[in-house]
Structure formats: C-alpha cells, structure tokens
Amino acid sequence: MTAGLNAPQREAVEHRGGPLLVLAGAGSGKTRVITHRIASLLDEGVAPASVLAVTFTNKAALEVRERVAGLVGGAAAAGVAVSTFHSACARILRRHARRIGLTPSFSIYDDDDQASVLRDVLETLDLPRDAEAMRSRSAAIERAKNAALTVAEVHEEARGPEGELSAAVFEAYQAALLRSNACDFGDLVSHVVHLLRADGDVRDAVRAGSEHLLIDEFQDTNRAQFELVRALAGDDVVAVGDDDQAIYGWRGATVENVRRFVDELPGCRVIALEQNYRSSPVILDAAHAVVAQLPARMPKRLTTDRVDSTPIEAFVGRDDREEADFVARRIQRLRSERGLTFGDVAVFFRTNAQSRSFEEAFRRAGIPHAMVGGVAWFDRRELKDVLAYTRVASNRSDEAAFRRIANVPTRGIGKATLRRVIDTREAAGGTFAEAARWVARDATARSRPGLTRLAEVLDELDVLAGRANASELVEHVLTVTDYERYLRDSDPVTADERLQNVEELRASVREFVAAGGDVSISSYLEQVALAGRTAEEPSDDASRVQMMTVHAAKGLEFPAVFVTGLEEAQFPLARQGSVADPDEERRLCYVAYTRARDVLVVSAAMRRRLYAQTRDCAPSCFLLELPAALVSISPESASRSLDWRAARAAAQRAPRERPFAFDEYDQRPWSERVPAQGLVFGDGPVARPTTSASPLVGRTARHRLFGDGRVTGVEVHGDKTRLSIVFPEVGEKTVLRPYVEIVD
C-alpha cells in the first residue's frame, strides 16, 4: 500500500505505536498519506469499524472515502467511518442524547435559529437586542463553546458585572436550547466532550470506534476539538496539518494546537512532508518569503522537482477599476498564450466587497465568471420554510421552527398571540398544536381560525412523521400548506426562482430516500444541517473564471491565480485602524500564493473605492517582501516599483496632463458619480421614496451589461428617475432610466 509514495509519506503511512504529527505543507500529498494509511491498516487486518478519520468538510470526507475504496475496494472500505467533526459528534449524541437531557430527535440549529433563541433570551432578561449587542453576545457564547466550557465553568470564569451578565445570558441560552430539544453547532462538539469527561461507559463505547484515529487539517481545530481528540485518542492517533495554513482564528481555531499535540501526547513523532507536487519553484519561493518571518513556526520548506521558472507578474493600477481591467485583459491573454480555459483561472480577494469592480470588468470584457460565496442553497427562505414544518413534525419541542411556520402562509397570528402559544406550551407541556388550540378558545376573531388551522396541520404532520419517509413528509407539507400558491401570491417577482428551488428540494429528498438506509425526516434534516455552510462550491465548469475570497480558496488549486488588492489595510486587512492578527494574515497570503500551479499574478491599486469612499493606498508588506528576482512588473503597470508612494507623490505635484481615472480626486458622494452603465450606488442610510404604483413596475428592462430584468421599484428625484431592477444573474441593481430599454 506504499507504492508511489515518497520516503516521508511512506514513513507516515507505516508508522505504528504512538502519536504521530504529519506536518503536511501545501500541495505535499497529505490526502495520499491519510488514504494510504487507512488502506494499510485494513490490509493488516484491522477491523474497519475501529478506524475513524475526521475532516473539516463533507467534500474532503467524500474524497477520502472514494480514494480508500479505490485502494481496497468498496466492500472493504464500507465500514470505515470518515466524517466531519460535527457529523461524528452528531452520531455520538444521537446514541447518548438522553444522558444530557435531550431526545434522539433533537434539532440542530443554524445561525438564524440561534439568533432567534438569543434574541428571545435577551428580551426575557431585558437586555439590549440591537445588532451590536447580538453580535457581542453571540460571540461570547461561541467562545465558550469553542473552549468546551460548561455553564458552571462560564460562571466560574466570569469577572465583574459584565462577566456575570454574560454568564447569565449563556445559562439562559443553553436552557432555551434544552427546552427546544435542540443543539447549535458548538454544542455538537462540546456536549460530546462533556460526555466523554463525565461518563466512563460512554467514553469506552465511543473509543471502540476510534481505536485508529486520523485527523485532517489539524491546524484548524479549536480548543473543544482538541479536547475531543485527547479524549478519543488511544495508542494510534495521527494528526495531519500545517501551521503555515492556519487561517481560521476568527472562528475559534488555534494554531497552538499543532504544537500542543506534540507537547501533550507522550512520545509523539513528527514527520514533515516538504515535497510539493503543485507549484513552480518561483511560486514556492515567494510563498516561503511570506511565512519565513512567522514566530514559533515549525521548521519546513517546500521543494519541488519542477524546473520551470515563470516569474510572478506584478501590476499596480492607478485605481481599482484599472486593476480589474488589467486582470480581465490578462485572463484573455492566458487563454491565447497558454491555452487555458476560463475555469483554469481563479481571482482571489481578501473581502467579498472587492468583487464588484472585477464583476463589472468581466462583464465589459465578456468573460464568464462564477462567484464562490453568497447565500447557501439550504439557507434560502422557501427551503427553510418547508423544512421548518418537517422539523416541528420530527421534534415537537422545536420552538425556533415553530416560530418560523406559525404565520407562513399568513394566518393572522400576531406576535402577542404567538407569544401566548409558546408560553402556554412551556407552562403546560404538550405540543404546539395543543397550545394553539388552547389559546384559540379566547383568541380574537382574526387569529382564531388561523390558530385552529395551524393546530390541524401540526397534528397531521405529527401523525405522518411516525410512518412516512422524508420525501412523503415534504410532499405532505407542500400540499397541506398550499405553499407553492403562497409563493406565487406573496412574491410574484421572485416566485419562479423560488418555485424552482422548491422543486430542487423535492428532488433532493427523493434522492435521499432512493439512496436507502435511514430514510426518516430526522435523518434528512441532520444531513441538511451538517451539509456545510459554504454557499457555493467552486464550479467544475471550465467556461467560468472562479472568483472568491482567499478563505474560500483553502484546499483548492488552479493553473493560474490572481491575488488582488495587495495594499496595506486591505491585505493584510485592518479593521478600525489595526490588523487583528498579523500572523494569520501572513498565513492567509501564503495560502493564496500556494493555490497557483503555474502562473501567479499579484496586483494592487494606488487608490481604491470601497464602502462609498475613495482612499489613497500604500503597498502591502506582502508585495514589498517579494524577492525582486522572482518578480516581473507588468509593462502596463502604473508604477515600475512595488512601492509606488514616492512616484504617486511626485505625480500629484506635477501639472495634470491626463484626465484622472473615475473619481480619483473627486470628493463628491459616489452616488453622484455615475459610471457609463448608469449604475447608482448608495452612500448611506438616506431614505428614498419608492413609487410602487408606477406603470414601469413589473415590466422588463434591458441593460447592455446585465441583460433583461424585472423592474421592482421607481424613484423620482427632480429630473432623474432611478429604477430598481432584479436581474436573474446579478440580483438587484439601481439604474438611471435612460440607461435601460423597456422591452415589454
């Protein structure tokens, strides 16, 4: 099982007896090590049920399963457990839920559900519920769960009045989840950690399925996940990771776990994978220049057998529009010079807000592109509505789901009435249907029929949930609620798209049932909850350039990569004047560079328009640190140096010999500076009247870049008319009337 492996990979696969840390540099074949190690264990006669491989994404888990099956055959690989942390913990909790006060049908709450619960808790405690308060309280709860703290431990660590208040919020939030028979994502791991700590029988039962434990992307683990690994680890535990690629500190991951693994697991051996099978030597040298300055970095340096030496191309634009236009031109040249497809090219930026200038440039140039990110498919309103009905059927205590469906379709149930139903169920026990009937007895004439009908629907679903499969239950929800008619009546502009999404949900549930196994709605809901929070996977369609943030690029590779916006405060990113974690920004740049196989282009702008402001920019430290021997500055660049500050100052003192690009020295609000395509961009929370009665509303408008869209609103300001138009491919835009043609 070691054929085709290099020497360090083979050592890692064959290592037995004691913990092992595999320091797997970018592109060094870490998945080969994981899959060949599993295959090797099976070949030695290890029981498949005693092997557990843990990844961070469903996509990675699927790849490991498929590759192991390719090595040993599908039958031999079938018993090996390969899953994400959250999926593995969800399975453990289903088996032992009653030990922590839940039932096996507990719901897994997403971000919206969590926010709903938290808002209700803050209201009960008479605390602020504005956006900033919600963010702060939610972050405190997440930190506690990332550290696997119990309610008692949170109270013990509380300091001062604010700390005590935060602990009270955490306690009330956890109690609310328990009443709803629900967990949030953080609970899935922290509850299991608490179980394993407190219950020896559970620990022994769970350890039997993880006698041979492998953890992928170990640098991305948080404290709770590290404690889970410690609790599960037996004699054979292997962590695979790279401290140079630790980029998720903002969500609780701690790069120190890599070194802790070595320090806290006795006899741990370290094997470094330094042979890169992806990038050219120039790209690897540039990436190393970025991370070489990191303190406490575990020593390694990537090498390659490749001998090609295409230099890194650098471009500095006078502004971000010039930068985007250059990228568009360069992509076209890559196609003609190297024969690349559009799908071979990726454009990275630090934040999604930077994407607009590239989208506009690509449309002007006729370059098809896909934006990786946005709204996750299962987060769409219509899908969450339908699935909320099935959640209440599966889990009678799911308060967040009940709140969502109580008045969808509209039943005349107001907030006060809904609150009475929830309070009644909490006080008397029973189901939401029983509580709705009780409240209906003395409800107003407006809300009584809706409460009665809601109770009837919930009773029907409750009966059906025990005997119908997931597909049958979803079909019944759609029928009994007449949900598709509700979509047509309530939102005609977007109804077609939403109805198509409902059809896709139908197809998804049918496929789930056809696959066999546990076809219950609770099993399907768990699959949905754990499907991952990424909005859109990079497309395999070779006809579209892939656009994404660097975080979204982790784990991917492309023949050609553009890393854009390399300016101070942009990349590395500064918020409120300071960079939160300079080391993590440096690792993020390393990740960006090492996604490129053959061509790496870096770019920046002297001035950037962002968030309705235009500002002068200084070059990023990541640009300035690039070794000069590795870089070729584009002849199209506005600066022949990667440090353009002196040249810009001289240009500003010189007489103006050219018109300045877009708004270079124009201090008017951006909303008054309309580009050639007639787009209008808001500068702030200015109330603008919308005329919904205009004869233009509902008609089709044609724009030269965006195609045909539906007019949803009209704003008249003096002699200017602005149209709000929903375009199928780009969403809603505000466009001046003379720039579109009304075609129906």
BELKA-V730233 format. One record per backbone hydrogen bond with DSSP energy under -1.0 kcal/mol. CO is the residue of the C=O (numbers start at 1). NH is the residue of the N-H. E is the energy in kcal/mol with one decimal. If there is no record, write none. Layout:
co=CO nh=NH e=E
co=CO nh=NH e=E
This chain:
co=2 nh=5 e=-1.8
co=6 nh=10 e=-2.7
co=7 nh=11 e=-2.3
co=8 nh=12 e=-2.1
co=9 nh=13 e=-2.2
co=10 nh=14 e=-2.4
co=11 nh=15 e=-1.4
co=19 nh=269 e=-2.0
co=20 nh=239 e=-2.6
co=21 nh=271 e=-2.5
co=22 nh=24 e=-1.2
co=22 nh=241 e=-2.4
co=23 nh=273 e=-3.3
co=25 nh=28 e=-1.7
co=27 nh=277 e=-3.3
co=29 nh=33 e=-1.5
co=30 nh=34 e=-2.3
co=31 nh=35 e=-2.7
co=32 nh=36 e=-2.5
co=33 nh=37 e=-2.2
co=34 nh=38 e=-2.1
co=35 nh=39 e=-2.5
co=36 nh=40 e=-2.5
co=37 nh=41 e=-2.3
co=38 nh=42 e=-2.3
co=39 nh=43 e=-2.3
co=40 nh=44 e=-1.3
co=41 nh=46 e=-2.2
co=42 nh=45 e=-1.6
co=47 nh=50 e=-2.1
co=48 nh=51 e=-1.8
co=50 nh=212 e=-2.6
co=51 nh=81 e=-1.9
co=52 nh=214 e=-2.4
co=53 nh=83 e=-2.2
co=54 nh=216 e=-3.0
co=55 nh=85 e=-1.2
co=57 nh=61 e=-2.0
co=58 nh=62 e=-2.5
co=59 nh=63 e=-2.1
co=60 nh=64 e=-2.2
co=61 nh=65 e=-2.4
co=62 nh=66 e=-2.6
co=63 nh=67 e=-2.3
co=64 nh=68 e=-2.5
co=65 nh=69 e=-2.3
co=66 nh=70 e=-1.8
co=67 nh=71 e=-1.1
co=68 nh=72 e=-2.5
co=69 nh=73 e=-2.2
co=73 nh=77 e=-1.8
co=74 nh=78 e=-1.1
co=77 nh=80 e=-1.6
co=81 nh=53 e=-2.9
co=83 nh=55 e=-2.2
co=84 nh=88 e=-2.6
co=85 nh=89 e=-2.4
co=86 nh=90 e=-2.3
co=87 nh=91 e=-2.0
co=88 nh=92 e=-1.8
co=89 nh=93 e=-2.7
co=90 nh=94 e=-2.3
co=91 nh=95 e=-1.4
co=92 nh=96 e=-1.4
co=96 nh=99 e=-1.5
co=97 nh=100 e=-2.0
co=97 nh=102 e=-2.0
co=98 nh=101 e=-1.0
co=103 nh=106 e=-1.7
co=107 nh=183 e=-2.5
co=110 nh=114 e=-2.6
co=111 nh=115 e=-2.4
co=112 nh=116 e=-2.1
co=113 nh=117 e=-2.4
co=114 nh=118 e=-2.8
co=115 nh=119 e=-2.7
co=116 nh=120 e=-1.8
co=117 nh=121 e=-2.2
co=118 nh=122 e=-2.7
co=119 nh=123 e=-2.0
co=120 nh=124 e=-2.2
co=121 nh=125 e=-2.2
co=122 nh=127 e=-3.2
co=123 nh=126 e=-1.1
co=130 nh=134 e=-2.6
co=131 nh=135 e=-2.4
co=132 nh=136 e=-2.4
co=133 nh=137 e=-2.7
co=134 nh=138 e=-2.6
co=135 nh=139 e=-2.3
co=136 nh=140 e=-1.9
co=137 nh=141 e=-2.1
co=138 nh=142 e=-2.4
co=139 nh=143 e=-2.5
co=140 nh=144 e=-1.9
co=141 nh=145 e=-2.0
co=142 nh=146 e=-2.7
co=143 nh=147 e=-1.3
co=144 nh=149 e=-2.7
co=145 nh=148 e=-1.3
co=146 nh=224 e=-3.1
co=150 nh=154 e=-2.3
co=151 nh=155 e=-2.1
co=152 nh=156 e=-2.2
co=153 nh=157 e=-1.9
co=159 nh=163 e=-1.1
co=160 nh=164 e=-2.3
co=161 nh=165 e=-2.3
co=162 nh=166 e=-2.5
co=163 nh=167 e=-2.1
co=164 nh=168 e=-2.0
co=165 nh=169 e=-2.2
co=166 nh=170 e=-2.3
co=167 nh=171 e=-2.5
co=168 nh=172 e=-2.4
co=169 nh=173 e=-2.7
co=170 nh=174 e=-2.5
co=171 nh=175 e=-2.1
co=172 nh=176 e=-2.1
co=173 nh=177 e=-2.1
co=174 nh=178 e=-2.2
co=175 nh=179 e=-2.2
co=176 nh=180 e=-1.5
co=177 nh=182 e=-2.3
co=178 nh=181 e=-1.5
co=181 nh=107 e=-2.1
co=183 nh=109 e=-3.4
co=184 nh=188 e=-1.2
co=186 nh=190 e=-2.3
co=187 nh=191 e=-3.1
co=189 nh=193 e=-2.3
co=190 nh=194 e=-2.4
co=191 nh=195 e=-2.4
co=192 nh=196 e=-2.8
co=193 nh=197 e=-2.0
co=194 nh=198 e=-2.0
co=195 nh=199 e=-2.5
co=199 nh=203 e=-2.3
co=200 nh=204 e=-2.5
co=201 nh=205 e=-2.2
co=202 nh=206 e=-2.7
co=203 nh=207 e=-2.5
co=204 nh=208 e=-1.3
co=206 nh=209 e=-1.3
co=207 nh=210 e=-1.8
co=212 nh=52 e=-2.5
co=213 nh=238 e=-2.7
co=214 nh=54 e=-3.0
co=215 nh=240 e=-3.0
co=217 nh=220 e=-2.1
co=218 nh=221 e=-1.7
co=221 nh=254 e=-2.4
co=222 nh=226 e=-2.3
co=223 nh=227 e=-2.5
co=224 nh=228 e=-2.0
co=225 nh=229 e=-2.3
co=226 nh=230 e=-2.5
co=227 nh=231 e=-2.2
co=228 nh=232 e=-2.0
co=229 nh=233 e=-2.3
co=235 nh=18 e=-1.8
co=236 nh=213 e=-2.4
co=237 nh=20 e=-2.0
co=238 nh=215 e=-2.6
co=239 nh=22 e=-3.2
co=240 nh=218 e=-2.5
co=241 nh=24 e=-2.4
co=242 nh=245 e=-2.0
co=243 nh=246 e=-1.1
co=248 nh=251 e=-1.6
co=248 nh=253 e=-1.8
co=249 nh=252 e=-1.9
co=254 nh=257 e=-1.9
co=255 nh=258 e=-1.6
co=256 nh=260 e=-2.6
co=257 nh=261 e=-2.1
co=258 nh=262 e=-1.0
co=259 nh=263 e=-2.5
co=260 nh=264 e=-3.3
co=261 nh=265 e=-1.1
co=265 nh=268 e=-1.4
co=269 nh=21 e=-3.1
co=271 nh=23 e=-2.4
co=273 nh=25 e=-1.8
co=274 nh=303 e=-2.9
co=280 nh=284 e=-2.1
co=281 nh=285 e=-2.4
co=282 nh=286 e=-2.1
co=283 nh=287 e=-2.4
co=284 nh=288 e=-2.4
co=285 nh=289 e=-1.9
co=287 nh=291 e=-1.6
co=288 nh=292 e=-2.2
co=291 nh=294 e=-2.1
co=303 nh=276 e=-3.5
co=312 nh=632 e=-3.2
co=313 nh=602 e=-2.8
co=314 nh=634 e=-3.3
co=315 nh=604 e=-1.6
co=316 nh=638 e=-3.5
co=317 nh=606 e=-2.9
co=319 nh=323 e=-1.9
co=320 nh=324 e=-2.3
co=321 nh=325 e=-2.4
co=322 nh=326 e=-2.1
co=323 nh=327 e=-2.2
co=324 nh=328 e=-2.2
co=325 nh=329 e=-2.3
co=326 nh=330 e=-3.0
co=327 nh=331 e=-2.3
co=328 nh=332 e=-1.8
co=329 nh=333 e=-2.0
co=330 nh=334 e=-2.3
co=331 nh=335 e=-1.7
co=332 nh=336 e=-1.6
co=333 nh=337 e=-3.5
co=334 nh=338 e=-2.1
co=334 nh=340 e=-1.2
co=341 nh=344 e=-1.4
co=342 nh=345 e=-1.9
co=344 nh=560 e=-1.9
co=345 nh=546 e=-2.4
co=346 nh=562 e=-2.4
co=347 nh=548 e=-2.2
co=348 nh=564 e=-2.0
co=349 nh=550 e=-1.2
co=351 nh=354 e=-1.6
co=352 nh=355 e=-2.0
co=355 nh=359 e=-2.6
co=356 nh=360 e=-2.5
co=357 nh=361 e=-2.1
co=358 nh=362 e=-2.8
co=359 nh=363 e=-2.0
co=360 nh=364 e=-2.4
co=361 nh=365 e=-2.0
co=362 nh=367 e=-3.1
co=368 nh=545 e=-2.6
co=370 nh=547 e=-2.8
co=376 nh=379 e=-1.5
co=377 nh=380 e=-1.6
co=380 nh=384 e=-2.3
co=381 nh=385 e=-2.2
co=382 nh=386 e=-1.9
co=383 nh=387 e=-2.6
co=384 nh=388 e=-1.7
co=385 nh=389 e=-1.3
co=386 nh=390 e=-1.3
co=387 nh=391 e=-2.1
co=388 nh=392 e=-2.0
co=389 nh=393 e=-1.7
co=390 nh=394 e=-2.1
co=391 nh=395 e=-3.2
co=395 nh=398 e=-2.1
co=397 nh=399 e=-1.5
co=398 nh=402 e=-2.0
co=399 nh=403 e=-2.6
co=400 nh=404 e=-1.5
co=401 nh=405 e=-1.8
co=402 nh=406 e=-1.8
co=405 nh=408 e=-1.6
co=414 nh=418 e=-2.6
co=415 nh=419 e=-2.4
co=416 nh=420 e=-1.8
co=417 nh=421 e=-2.1
co=418 nh=422 e=-2.2
co=419 nh=423 e=-2.6
co=420 nh=424 e=-2.6
co=421 nh=425 e=-2.4
co=422 nh=426 e=-2.2
co=423 nh=427 e=-2.2
co=424 nh=428 e=-2.8
co=425 nh=429 e=-2.3
co=431 nh=435 e=-1.9
co=432 nh=436 e=-2.5
co=433 nh=437 e=-2.0
co=434 nh=438 e=-2.0
co=435 nh=439 e=-2.4
co=436 nh=440 e=-2.0
co=444 nh=448 e=-2.3
co=447 nh=451 e=-2.4
co=448 nh=452 e=-2.3
co=449 nh=453 e=-2.6
co=450 nh=454 e=-2.5
co=451 nh=455 e=-2.3
co=452 nh=456 e=-2.0
co=453 nh=457 e=-2.4
co=454 nh=458 e=-2.5
co=455 nh=459 e=-2.3
co=456 nh=460 e=-2.2
co=457 nh=461 e=-2.3
co=458 nh=462 e=-2.3
co=459 nh=463 e=-2.1
co=460 nh=464 e=-2.4
co=461 nh=465 e=-2.6
co=464 nh=467 e=-1.7
co=464 nh=468 e=-2.7
co=469 nh=473 e=-2.2
co=470 nh=474 e=-2.2
co=471 nh=475 e=-2.3
co=472 nh=476 e=-2.0
co=473 nh=477 e=-2.3
co=474 nh=478 e=-2.2
co=475 nh=479 e=-1.9
co=476 nh=480 e=-3.2
co=477 nh=481 e=-1.9
co=478 nh=483 e=-1.0
co=482 nh=486 e=-1.8
co=483 nh=487 e=-2.2
co=484 nh=488 e=-1.9
co=485 nh=489 e=-2.4
co=486 nh=490 e=-2.5
co=487 nh=491 e=-1.8
co=494 nh=498 e=-2.3
co=495 nh=499 e=-2.9
co=496 nh=500 e=-2.0
co=497 nh=501 e=-1.7
co=498 nh=502 e=-1.9
co=499 nh=503 e=-2.0
co=500 nh=504 e=-2.0
co=501 nh=505 e=-2.0
co=502 nh=506 e=-2.3
co=503 nh=507 e=-2.3
co=504 nh=508 e=-2.6
co=505 nh=509 e=-2.5
co=506 nh=510 e=-2.4
co=507 nh=511 e=-2.5
co=508 nh=512 e=-2.0
co=509 nh=513 e=-2.3
co=510 nh=514 e=-2.6
co=511 nh=515 e=-1.5
co=513 nh=516 e=-1.5
co=519 nh=470 e=-2.6
co=520 nh=524 e=-1.8
co=521 nh=525 e=-2.8
co=522 nh=526 e=-1.8
co=523 nh=527 e=-1.9
co=524 nh=528 e=-2.4
co=525 nh=529 e=-2.7
co=526 nh=530 e=-2.0
co=528 nh=531 e=-1.3
co=541 nh=544 e=-1.3
co=542 nh=343 e=-2.6
co=545 nh=370 e=-3.0
co=546 nh=347 e=-2.8
co=547 nh=372 e=-3.1
co=548 nh=349 e=-1.4
co=551 nh=554 e=-1.1
co=553 nh=556 e=-2.5
co=558 nh=597 e=-2.3
co=559 nh=598 e=-1.8
co=559 nh=599 e=-2.5
co=560 nh=346 e=-2.0
co=561 nh=601 e=-2.6
co=562 nh=348 e=-3.3
co=563 nh=603 e=-2.2
co=565 nh=567 e=-2.3
co=566 nh=620 e=-1.9
co=567 nh=570 e=-1.8
co=567 nh=571 e=-3.1
co=569 nh=574 e=-1.8
co=575 nh=578 e=-1.4
co=578 nh=575 e=-2.5
co=581 nh=585 e=-2.0
co=582 nh=586 e=-1.9
co=583 nh=587 e=-2.2
co=584 nh=588 e=-2.3
co=585 nh=589 e=-1.9
co=586 nh=590 e=-1.9
co=587 nh=591 e=-2.3
co=588 nh=592 e=-2.1
co=589 nh=593 e=-2.6
co=590 nh=594 e=-2.3
co=592 nh=595 e=-1.2
co=593 nh=596 e=-1.6
co=595 nh=558 e=-2.4
co=597 nh=280 e=-1.0
co=599 nh=561 e=-2.4
co=600 nh=313 e=-1.8
co=601 nh=563 e=-2.8
co=602 nh=315 e=-1.8
co=603 nh=566 e=-2.4
co=604 nh=317 e=-2.8
co=606 nh=617 e=-3.2
co=608 nh=615 e=-2.1
co=610 nh=613 e=-1.2
co=613 nh=610 e=-2.9
co=615 nh=608 e=-2.2
co=618 nh=568 e=-2.4
co=620 nh=624 e=-2.1
co=621 nh=625 e=-1.8
co=623 nh=626 e=-1.4
co=627 nh=630 e=-2.1
co=628 nh=631 e=-1.2
co=630 nh=312 e=-3.0
co=632 nh=314 e=-2.2
co=634 nh=637 e=-1.7
co=644 nh=648 e=-2.5
co=645 nh=649 e=-2.2
co=646 nh=650 e=-2.1
co=647 nh=651 e=-2.1
co=648 nh=652 e=-2.1
co=649 nh=653 e=-1.2
co=650 nh=654 e=-1.4
co=661 nh=664 e=-2.8
co=669 nh=672 e=-2.0
co=670 nh=673 e=-1.6
co=675 nh=678 e=-2.4
co=678 nh=736 e=-2.4
co=684 nh=686 e=-2.6
co=690 nh=692 e=-1.0
co=694 nh=697 e=-1.4
co=696 nh=699 e=-2.0
co=699 nh=711 e=-2.6
co=700 nh=743 e=-2.5
co=701 nh=709 e=-2.4
co=702 nh=741 e=-2.1
co=703 nh=707 e=-1.9
co=707 nh=703 e=-2.6
co=709 nh=701 e=-2.8
co=710 nh=726 e=-2.6
co=711 nh=698 e=-3.1
co=713 nh=724 e=-2.7
co=714 nh=691 e=-3.7
co=715 nh=722 e=-3.3
co=717 nh=720 e=-2.4
co=720 nh=717 e=-3.2
co=721 nh=737 e=-2.7
co=722 nh=715 e=-2.9
co=723 nh=735 e=-2.5
co=724 nh=712 e=-3.2
co=724 nh=713 e=-1.3
co=725 nh=733 e=-2.7
co=726 nh=710 e=-2.2
co=727 nh=731 e=-2.2
co=731 nh=727 e=-2.8
co=733 nh=725 e=-2.9
co=734 nh=680 e=-2.4
co=735 nh=723 e=-3.0
co=736 nh=739 e=-1.8
co=737 nh=740 e=-1.6
co=741 nh=702 e=-3.1
